[in-house]
Amino acid sequence: MHWADVIAKEVADTCDHPLIATGISPTGIIHVGSLREAITGESVRSAVEGLGKDVRLIYLIDSFDPLRKRYDFLPPEYEQYVGMPISRIPCPCGKHKNYAHHFVQPFLDAVDSLGVKCEIIWTHELYEEGKFAEAIDMTFKKRQQIIQILHEVSGKEANPDYAPYNPVCEKCGRFTHPIFDTYEFPYVEYQCTCGHHGKADVRKGDGKLTWRCEWPAKWMIFGTSAEPFGKDHAAAGGSYDTGKRVAAEIYGIKPPMPIPYEFVQLKGVGQMHKSLGCSVTGLDAINMTPPEVLNYLFLRVNPSKAIDYDSGLGILDMADEYDRMERLYFAGEHTEAEDNSVRAYEIAQHNHVPKQLPLQIPYRHLVNVAQMAPDFDCVLQVLDRTEDMSKATDEDMKRLERRVNCVRYWLNGFAPDMVKFMVYPTIPPGLELTMNDKIFFKELVNRMNDCNWDSKTISNIISETGKASPLGAKGAFKMIYSVLIGKTAGPRLGPFLASMDKLFVINRFVQAAS
C-alpha cells in the first residue's frame, strides 16, 4: 500500500472534513527541497479526496517572519531591513508588492503547474485581521506555563524572559521585546532598542507570536488535521514536540497528524538549507522537469527517506522511469515490487489520470529533437519522420509542448556538455577531411540514395560501409558526427539521422565527399 494511501485512510477515518496544511517562509531563495512539502500535502489531499471526503489543502506563506540577516544574494542596502517583517520590506526587483512576494510569488505560480490544489494564505494578513488575537491572549496569560513546557520538552534551562509574542516597533519597524506586566488585552507596551517606547494592539499587525507558539496557533485557527514538515521540526525536543503540548495545554486543541519528511539533497552537493542560495531552486526544478515527472519523483519514495535530486542526467533517467510506470499502469500488469511505483504514478496525476496511454516520445529523443528544431512546429516536423503522430490528442500535444519547454530550460542551464550539440548548416569550419574520409562519404552517398530512411537501415549501412573502409566502423561514426555537429560523439546515430531530412543529410555527405 502506498504511503499516501496509508496516511489518507488514517486522516479520513478520524476527520469528517479534513484540512491538510503546508507552508513556507519566503525569507530567501526557495530551493528544490521546498517542493517536497507542497507535493506531499497535495498527494495526501488527493488520496483523501479519492476516499470520498470533503478535504482542503492550505498553503501558509509565513510572510510576517523577520529578515534574520542580509543574505549573500541581497544588495548591501538590505542590511537596514534586518529584523523587520518581510512583508514590510521592499521588493528587491521592484516588480512585486514586497520582499515576501518577490521570493514566493514566482514559485507559487509555477507550483500551480504541478496540479497542487491549495488555498494560498498570507500570515501577515491573518495578523492584520486579528485571527491570532485569541491565541496571543492565551500565551500572555499562560506564559509561565509555556516556559515550563519549553524547558521540559527541550531540556534547556528555563528562560524567565521568554516572550511568546514580539511587538513591531512603530518607529524603526523591527521586532522588539514586550514589557510583560503591562499586558492587558488587547494592548502590551514595549521598549525598543532604538529608544522608542510604544504600545502594540494584539488584534492588529502590531506584532507576532514566536514560532513555537505560532505554529500550534495556526492549528487552532484552521483546525488542521495533518501537516507535512521537515525532519528538523520532528526531532526529539523540536518544535513539533513543544507544539503538541502548547496545542493541548495552552490552546486546548488536538495537534494534527504529523507527516515528517527527509530533506532533498542535490547529488554531489549535499543537504540544502532554507534561506540560502543554492544551485537548483524550486523554480528551476519546475521549469526543467515535466510536472507529472516531478510529482512522481517525490511520491515514489516514503517521506522518511531522503531524495537525491540529480539535475544532470538524472532528469532523463527519472522521465524514463515515469514513462515506464505509465506503460505498466495502462497495461495493468506489473510485479509486486513495482506496485508502489505504479501507484505513485497514479497519485502523481492528482485524481486526473488520463483515460488512455498518452503519446510517449522517449525523453532522450526529445533532448536531441529540441536541439535540431528552433520552435515547436519544427519539433513536430522532425518527429513526424520517426514517430506515429496521427493519433495524438490535444492533451498529448499540450504535454509534448510542456516537455519540450522543460528540455530547453534544462539544456540552457543544467544539461552536461556531453548531450549538447548543434547541427551546422554546412561543414563545420576548420574540419579537415582526408582522402580516406572523402572516399567513405562517397560510398555512403551511393548506398543511402535509394535506401529506406529509417533508424535500423541507416545504422546498418553506416556500419557496413565503415567496416569496408580504412576508417573502420568506429571511425566512420566519428566522421559523421564531425561533419554534422562538429563533435566526435553525439546522439545515437541511426535515430538521429532518421529524424533529419534525408536530402539534407545526403547533401552534407556529398559536400564531405568532394
Rosetta blueprint (number, residue, H / E / L):
1 M L
2 H L
3 W H
4 A H
5 D H
6 V H
7 I H
8 A H
9 K H
10 E H
11 V H
12 A H
13 D H
14 T H
15 C L
16 D L
17 H L
18 P L
19 L E
20 I E
21 A E
22 T E
23 G E
24 I E
25 S L
26 P L
27 T L
28 G L
29 I L
30 I L
31 H E
32 V L
33 G L
34 S H
35 L H
36 R H
37 E H
38 A H
39 I H
40 T H
41 G H
42 E H
43 S H
44 V H
45 R H
46 S H
47 A H
48 V H
49 E H
50 G H
51 L L
52 G L
53 K L
54 D L
55 V L
56 R E
57 L E
58 I E
59 Y E
60 L E
61 I E
62 D L
63 S L
64 F L
65 D L
66 P E
67 L L
68 R L
69 K L
70 R L
71 Y L
72 D L
73 F L
74 L L
75 P L
76 P H
77 E H
78 Y H
79 E H
80 Q H
81 Y H
82 V L
83 G L
84 M L
85 P E
86 I H
87 S H
88 R H
89 I L
90 P L
91 C L
92 P L
93 C L
94 G L
95 K L
96 H L
97 K L
98 N L
99 Y H
100 A H
101 H H
102 H H
103 F H
104 V H
105 Q H
106 P H
107 F H
108 L H
109 D H
110 A H
111 V H
112 D H
113 S H
114 L H
115 G L
116 V L
117 K L
118 C L
119 E E
120 I E
121 I E
122 W E
123 T H
124 H H
125 E H
126 L H
127 Y H
128 E H
129 E L
130 G L
131 K L
132 F L
133 A H
134 E H
135 A H
136 I H
137 D H
138 M H
139 T H
140 F H
141 K H
142 K L
143 R H
144 Q H
145 Q H
146 I H
147 I H
148 Q H
149 I H
150 L H
151 H H
152 E H
153 V H
154 S H
155 G L
156 K L
157 E L
158 A L
159 N L
160 P L
161 D L
162 Y L
163 A L
164 P L
165 Y E
166 N E
167 P E
168 V E
169 C L
170 E L
171 K L
172 C L
173 G L
174 R L
175 F E
176 T L
177 H L
178 P E
179 I L
180 F H
181 D H
182 T H
183 Y L
184 E E
185 F L
186 P L
187 Y E
188 V E
189 E E
190 Y E
191 Q E
192 C L
193 T L
194 C L
195 G L
196 H L
197 H E
198 G E
199 K E
200 A E
201 D E
202 V L
203 R L
204 K L
205 G L
206 D L
207 G E
208 K E
209 L E
210 T L
211 W H
212 R H
213 C H
214 E H
215 W H
216 P H
217 A H
218 K H
219 W H
220 M H
221 I H
222 F H
223 G L
224 T L
225 S L
226 A E
227 E E
228 P E
229 F E
230 G E
231 K H
232 D H
233 H H
234 A H
235 A L
236 A L
237 G L
238 G L
239 S H
240 Y H
241 D H
242 T H
243 G H
244 K H
245 R H
246 V H
247 A H
248 A H
249 E H
250 I H
251 Y L
252 G L
253 I L
254 K L
255 P L
256 P L
257 M E
258 P E
259 I E
260 P E
261 Y E
262 E L
263 F L
264 V E
265 Q E
266 L E
267 K L
268 G L
269 V L
270 G E
271 Q E
272 M L
273 H L
274 K L
275 S L
276 L L
277 G L
278 C L
279 S L
280 V L
281 T E
282 G H
283 L H
284 D H
285 A H
286 I H
287 N H
288 M H
289 T L
290 P L
291 P H
292 E H
293 V H
294 L H
295 N H
296 Y H
297 L H
298 F H
299 L H
300 R L
301 V L
302 N L
303 P L
304 S L
305 K L
306 A L
307 I E
308 D E
309 Y E
310 D L
311 S L
312 G L
313 L L
314 G H
315 I H
316 L H
317 D H
318 M H
319 A H
320 D H
321 E H
322 Y H
323 D H
324 R H
325 M H
326 E H
327 R H
328 L H
329 Y H
330 F H
331 A H
332 G L
333 E L
334 H L
335 T L
336 E H
337 A H
338 E H
339 D H
340 N H
341 S H
342 V H
343 R H
344 A H
345 Y H
346 E H
347 I H
348 A L
349 Q L
350 H L
351 N L
352 H L
353 V L
354 P L
355 K L
356 Q L
357 L L
358 P L
359 L L
360 Q L
361 I L
362 P L
363 Y H
364 R H
365 H H
366 L H
367 V H
368 N H
369 V H
370 A H
371 Q H
372 M H
373 A L
374 P L
375 D L
376 F H
377 D H
378 C H
379 V H
380 L H
381 Q H
382 V H
383 L H
384 D H
385 R L
386 T L
387 E L
388 D L
389 M L
390 S L
391 K L
392 A L
393 T L
394 D H
395 E H
396 D H
397 M H
398 K H
399 R H
400 L H
401 E H
402 R H
403 R H
404 V H
405 N H
406 C H
407 V H
408 R H
409 Y H
410 W H
411 L H
412 N L
413 G L
414 F L
415 A L
416 P L
417 D H
418 M H
419 V H
420 K L
421 F L
422 M L
423 V L
424 Y L
425 P L
426 T L
427 I L
428 P L
429 P L
430 G L
431 L L
432 E L
433 L L
434 T L
435 M H
436 N H
437 D H
438 K H
439 I H
440 F H
441 F H
442 K H
443 E H
444 L H
445 V H
446 N H
447 R H
448 M H
449 N L
450 D L
451 C L
452 N L
453 W L
454 D L
455 S H
456 K H
457 T H
458 I H
459 S H
460 N H
461 I H
462 I H
463 S H
464 E H
465 T H
466 G H
467 K H
468 A L
469 S L
470 P L
471 L L
472 G H
473 A H
474 K H
475 G H
476 A H
477 F H
478 K H
479 M H
480 I H
481 Y H
482 S H
483 V H
484 L H
485 I H
486 G L
487 K L
488 T L
489 A L
490 G L
491 P L
492 R L
493 L H
494 G H
495 P H
496 F H
497 L H
498 A H
499 S L
500 M L
501 D L
502 K H
503 L H
504 F H
505 V H
506 I H
507 N H
508 R H
509 F H
510 V H
511 Q H
512 A H
513 A H
514 S L
